[in-house]
Amino acid sequence: MHLAAVLRAADFSRQRVLEVGCGEGRLTWGIAPLAASLLAVDPSPEDVNTARASGPSELRHKVRFQVARADEVEIEPQSVDLVFFSWSL
């Protein structure tokens, strides 16, 4: 239900997405089929490892994971179209 609500709230189609607080990737892998690319970050190395391992191989080229807090993420200006926070605040 949470993924369905998120997909109704924003248009991820062909967007370069930054997901802050990806956790174990539950929403990451639901958004990935729509997005052009997705950078998913979380401060927990364990959660990032779980998220990385849980995704389907056909989507792995679109998704990059990084262990970081929101204030530590370094991205190029204008390199993302949409920033997504879920359970992160």
PEFENGI-V947846 format. One record per pair of residues at least 12 apart in sequence whose C-alpha atoms are under 10 Angstrom apart, sorted by sequence separation. I is the first residue (numbers start at 1). J is the second residue. If there is no record, write none. Layout:
BEGIN
I&J, I&J
END
This chain:
BEGIN
19&31, 28&40, 40&52, 52&64, 27&40, 28&41, 52&65, 17&31, 51&65, 52&66, 17&32, 25&40, 70&85, 25&41, 49&65, 15&32, 22&39, 23&40, 25&42, 48&65, 49&66, 13&31, 14&32, 16&34, 17&35, 22&40, 23&41, 24&42, 48&66, 49&67, 70&88, 12&31, 13&32, 14&33, 15&34, 16&35, 17&36, 18&37, 19&38, 20&39, 21&40, 22&41, 23&42, 48&67, 69&88, 70&89, 7&27, 11&31, 12&32, 13&33, 14&34, 15&35, 16&36, 17&37, 18&38, 19&39, 20&40, 21&41, 22&42, 23&43, 24&44, 47&67, 48&68, 6&27, 12&33, 13&34, 14&35, 15&36, 16&37, 17&38, 18&39, 19&40, 20&41, 21&42, 22&43, 23&44, 24&45, 45&66, 46&67, 12&34, 13&35, 14&36, 15&37, 16&38, 17&39, 18&40, 19&41, 20&42, 21&43, 22&44, 23&45, 24&46, 25&47, 29&51, 37&59, 38&60, 44&66, 45&67, 3&26, 4&27, 7&30, 11&34, 12&35, 13&36, 14&37, 15&38, 16&39, 17&40, 18&41, 19&42, 20&43, 21&44, 23&46, 24&47, 25&48, 28&51, 29&52, 32&55, 37&60, 38&61, 39&62, 40&63, 41&64, 42&65, 43&66, 44&67, 45&68, 2&26, 3&27, 6&30, 7&31, 11&35, 12&36, 13&37, 23&47, 24&48, 25&49, 26&50, 27&51, 28&52, 37&61, 38&62, 39&63, 40&64, 41&65, 42&66, 43&67, 44&68, 2&27, 3&28, 6&31, 12&37, 22&47, 23&48, 24&49, 25&50, 26&51, 29&54, 30&55, 33&58, 37&62, 38&63, 39&64, 40&65, 41&66, 42&67, 43&68, 44&69, 3&29, 4&30, 12&38, 21&47, 22&48, 23&49, 24&50, 25&51, 29&55, 33&59, 36&62, 37&63, 38&64, 39&65, 40&66, 41&67, 42&68, 43&69, 3&30, 7&34, 21&48, 23&50, 24&51, 25&52, 28&55, 29&56, 32&59, 35&62, 36&63, 37&64, 38&65, 39&66, 40&67, 41&68, 42&69, 43&70, 3&31, 23&51, 24&52, 25&53, 26&54, 32&60, 34&62, 35&63, 40&68, 41&69, 42&70, 22&51, 24&53, 25&54, 26&55, 32&61, 33&62, 41&70, 43&72, 24&54, 25&55, 29&59, 32&62, 33&63, 24&55, 29&60, 32&63, 41&72, 42&73, 31&63, 41&73, 29&63, 39&73, 28&63, 39&75, 28&65, 25&65, 39&80, 38&80, 22&65, 37&80, 22&66, 37&81, 38&82, 39&83, 40&84, 18&63, 22&67, 36&81, 38&83, 16&62, 17&63, 18&64, 19&65, 20&66, 21&67, 42&88, 21&68, 35&82, 20&68, 21&69, 20&69, 21&70, 20&70, 19&70, 20&71, 20&73, 18&73, 18&75, 27&86, 18&79, 16&78, 17&79, 18&80, 22&84, 16&79, 17&80, 18&81, 19&82, 20&83, 21&84, 22&85, 23&86, 16&80, 17&81, 18&82, 19&83, 20&84, 21&85, 22&86, 23&87, 15&80, 16&81, 17&82, 18&83, 19&84, 20&85, 21&86, 22&87, 23&88, 15&81, 16&82, 17&83, 18&84, 19&85, 20&86, 21&87, 22&88, 14&81, 15&82, 16&83, 17&84, 18&85, 19&86, 20&87, 21&88, 15&83, 20&88, 21&89, 12&81, 19&88, 20&89, 12&82, 11&82, 10&82, 12&84, 10&84, 6&84, 6&86, 2&86
END
